[in-house]
């Protein structure tokens, strides 16, 4: 004689799977929120010293403009003057080039910080607008390309030149593509 009781656990298993799925989504949402806070903090820490550079560069250019004339006059009277084997006239041009590269670098840092802030705290009040999807891809790739190159080497992508504009939220699309 054999007795037994059978229970259908299908619904219980489905509920458990559903719960696991929601827990995973919650975990990912928390992780993204933490990432957003960290990115905002990093952007702030980068922006502070770069603001000093951005603010002082025009002053440095003005000061250099004043001294450059004096140095060039001195170089005319003392053609052998210089630093090591570099003539003073070449050094003067090097300072011009250094100031230009500093300005470009500082501008690039400002752009990266702006993108980091947009990634961390997208503007929810932004309205839907016509978007050049190629530009979204290019901007996102510019932000993440160095990280990607570490994992995959060189990156080559072709964009469709005849791609029509679409309607959407540019910052949100950048964030989706970045994720």
C-alpha positions in Angstrom: 0.0 0.0 0.0 1.4 3.4 -1.0 0.1 6.8 0.1 1.3 10.2 -1.0 0.3 13.7 -1.4 1.1 15.7 -4.5 1.5 19.5 -4.6 1.8 21.6 -7.8 4.7 23.9 -7.2 4.7 25.4 -10.6 3.2 28.7 -9.5 5.6 28.9 -6.5 8.6 28.3 -8.8 7.3 31.0 -11.2 6.9 33.5 -8.3 10.4 32.7 -7.1 11.8 33.3 -10.6 9.9 36.6 -10.8 11.2 37.7 -7.4 14.8 36.8 -8.4 14.3 38.8 -11.6 13.1 41.9 -9.7 15.8 41.6 -7.1 18.4 41.6 -9.9 16.8 44.7 -11.5 16.8 46.4 -8.1 20.5 45.5 -7.6 21.4 46.9 -11.1 19.4 50.1 -10.5 21.2 50.6 -7.1 24.5 50.0 -8.8 23.7 52.5 -11.6 22.7 55.1 -9.0 26.0 54.5 -7.1 27.9 54.8 -10.3 26.1 58.1 -11.1 27.0 59.5 -7.7 30.6 58.4 -8.1 30.8 59.9 -11.6 29.4 63.2 -10.3 32.0 63.3 -7.5 34.9 62.5 -9.9 33.6 65.2 -12.4 33.6 67.7 -9.5 37.2 66.7 -8.4 38.5 67.0 -12.0 36.6 70.3 -12.6 38.0 72.2 -9.6 41.7 72.1 -10.6 40.8 72.5 -14.3 38.8 75.6 -13.5 42.0 77.1 -12.0 43.9 76.3 -15.2 41.1 77.6 -17.4 40.9 80.8 -15.4 44.6 81.4 -15.3 45.5 80.6 -18.9 44.3 84.0 -20.3 46.3 85.7 -17.6 49.3 83.6 -18.5 48.9 84.4 -22.2 48.8 88.2 -21.4 51.9 87.9 -19.2 53.7 85.9 -21.8 52.7 88.4 -24.5 54.4 91.1 -22.5 57.6 89.1 -21.8 57.8 87.6 -25.3 58.5 91.0 -26.8 61.3 91.7 -24.3 62.7 88.2 -24.8 62.6 88.5 -28.6 64.5 91.8 -28.4 67.0 90.2 -26.1 67.4 87.3 -28.6 68.2 89.7 -31.4 71.0 91.3 -29.4 72.3 88.0 -28.1 71.8 85.4 -30.8 73.8 82.8 -28.8 71.6 83.0 -25.8 69.4 80.1 -25.0 68.8 77.1 -22.8 71.3 74.4 -23.4 71.5 74.1 -27.2 68.1 75.6 -27.8 68.2 79.2 -29.0 66.0 81.6 -27.1 63.9 82.3 -30.2 62.9 78.7 -30.4 62.2 78.6 -26.7 59.9 81.6 -27.2 58.0 79.7 -29.9 57.8 76.6 -27.7 56.1 78.6 -25.0 53.5 79.7 -27.5 52.9 76.1 -28.5 52.7 75.0 -24.9 50.1 77.6 -24.1 48.0 76.6 -27.1 48.2 72.9 -26.1 47.3 73.7 -22.5 44.2 75.6 -23.7 43.2 72.7 -25.9 43.7 70.2 -23.1 41.8 72.3 -20.6 38.9 72.7 -23.1 38.9 68.9 -23.7 38.8 68.3 -19.9 35.8 70.7 -19.6 34.0 68.7 -22.4 34.7 65.4 -20.7 33.5 66.7 -17.3 30.4 68.1 -19.0 29.7 64.6 -20.5 30.4 62.9 -17.2 27.9 65.2 -15.5 25.3 64.6 -18.2 25.8 60.8 -17.7 25.6 61.1 -13.9 22.6 63.4 -13.7 20.7 63.5 -17.0 18.3 66.4 -17.3 14.8 64.9 -16.9 13.2 68.2 -18.0 14.8 67.9 -21.4 12.2 67.7 -24.2 12.1 65.3 -27.0 14.0 66.7 -30.1 15.3 65.7 -33.5 18.6 63.9 -33.1 21.4 63.1 -35.4 22.0 59.5 -34.3 25.5 59.4 -35.8 26.5 62.3 -33.6 25.2 60.5 -30.5 27.3 57.4 -31.5 30.4 59.6 -32.1 30.0 61.5 -28.9 29.5 58.3 -26.8 32.4 56.6 -28.5 34.6 59.6 -27.8 33.8 59.3 -24.1 34.3 55.5 -23.8 36.8 54.7 -26.6 39.9 54.6 -24.4 38.2 52.1 -22.0 37.0 50.0 -25.0 40.4 50.0 -26.6 41.9 48.4 -23.5 39.6 45.4 -24.0 39.3 45.1 -27.7 42.2 46.9 -29.3 41.3 49.2 -32.2 37.8 50.1 -32.8 36.4 50.7 -36.3 32.8 51.6 -37.0 31.0 53.0 -40.0 28.1 55.3 -39.7 25.4 55.6 -42.3 25.7 59.0 -43.9 22.1 59.1 -45.2 20.6 58.3 -41.8 17.6 60.6 -41.2 17.2 62.4 -37.9 15.1 60.7 -35.3 13.0 62.0 -32.4 14.4 61.3 -28.9 16.3 62.4 -25.8 20.0 62.9 -26.8 21.5 62.6 -23.3 19.4 59.5 -22.5 20.4 57.9 -25.8 24.1 58.6 -25.0 23.6 57.0 -21.6 21.9 53.9 -23.1 24.6 53.5 -25.7 27.3 54.0 -23.1 25.8 51.3 -20.8 
